[in-house]
Amino acid sequence: MPRIADKWQVISQIDRRIKQLQENGRRLCTCVEDSFRSGDAERASWVGNHGYSTELDSRAGWV
């Protein structure tokens, strides 16, 4: 049976991952909003469908 300390470590890792995913979601929303504001609906649609990724953005020529 795992020790209690190990369980808290796992909970802490899950908590960090949730916060990271929330931040990624916030950046995705900001990226889509910025694209719409700048009139780049094609990019906003692409980012909305594929998620925020600088690597993908650079390959698509949007950075």
C-alpha positions in Angstrom: 0.0 0.0 0.0 1.4 3.4 -1.0 2.5 5.7 1.8 0.5 8.8 2.6 3.4 11.0 1.6 3.4 9.4 -1.8 -0.3 10.1 -2.2 0.2 13.8 -1.3 3.0 14.0 -3.9 0.7 12.6 -6.6 -2.0 15.1 -5.6 0.5 17.9 -5.8 1.6 16.8 -9.3 -2.0 16.6 -10.4 -2.7 20.1 -9.0 0.3 21.5 -10.9 -0.9 19.9 -14.1 -4.4 21.3 -13.7 -2.9 24.8 -13.2 -0.7 24.3 -16.3 -3.7 23.2 -18.4 -5.8 26.2 -17.1 -2.9 28.5 -18.1 -2.7 26.9 -21.6 -6.5 27.4 -22.0 -6.2 31.0 -21.0 -3.4 31.6 -23.6 -5.5 29.8 -26.2 -8.5 32.1 -25.6 -6.2 35.2 -25.7 -4.6 34.0 -28.9 -8.0 33.4 -30.6 -9.3 36.8 -29.4 -6.2 38.6 -30.6 -6.5 37.0 -34.0 -10.2 38.1 -34.3 -9.4 41.6 -33.1 -6.6 41.9 -35.8 -9.0 40.7 -38.4 -7.2 37.4 -39.0 -10.2 35.1 -38.9 -8.4 32.3 -40.7 -5.7 32.2 -38.0 -8.3 32.5 -35.2 -10.2 29.5 -36.7 -7.0 27.5 -37.1 -5.8 28.2 -33.6 -9.3 27.4 -32.2 -9.3 24.1 -34.0 -5.8 23.0 -33.3 -4.9 24.6 -30.0 -2.3 27.1 -29.0 1.2 26.0 -30.1 4.1 28.3 -31.0 5.7 25.4 -33.0 2.6 24.9 -35.1 2.1 28.7 -35.5 5.7 29.0 -36.8 5.2 26.1 -39.2 2.0 27.7 -40.5 3.8 31.0 -40.9 1.9 32.9 -38.2 4.8 33.9 -36.0 
